[in-house]
Amino acid sequence: MKSSTVRVSEIREVMDIRQASNYLGISPDTLYKYASEAFIPAFKLGNRWRFKKSRLDEWMDQQSGISAQPEPAPKAVRPRQKKPVRGTRAGSRRVAM
């Protein structure tokens, strides 16, 4: 008798869209959209989307701000310099009388 629930020990390294959507806790339609837009790591095997568990785990870590490698230090940002103010021309200035 086949169980419809997915156990942690039964999760395979390469999953189809249904297995990956169960693993991620999102609908298959949403996962298909994310894969089509290259928002989530996926590849096509024939005409079917496939998902590597290890790549999904890495992607989730990146999305949650957890990284295995330290992030490079942010570059120093120089303050923006103000543009010089244009002087008015003496000849074009009108004096009210």
HELIX and SHEET records of a PDB file:
HELIX    1   1 VAL A    8  GLU A   10  5                                   3    
HELIX    2   2 ILE A   17  LEU A   24  1                                   8    
HELIX    3   3 PRO A   28  SER A   36  1                                   9    
HELIX    4   4 LYS A   53  GLN A   63  1                                  11    
SHEET    1   A 3 VAL A  14  MET A  15  0                                        
SHEET    2   A 3 ARG A  48  LYS A  52 -1                                        
SHEET    3   A 3 PHE A  43  LEU A  45 -1                                        
END                                                                             
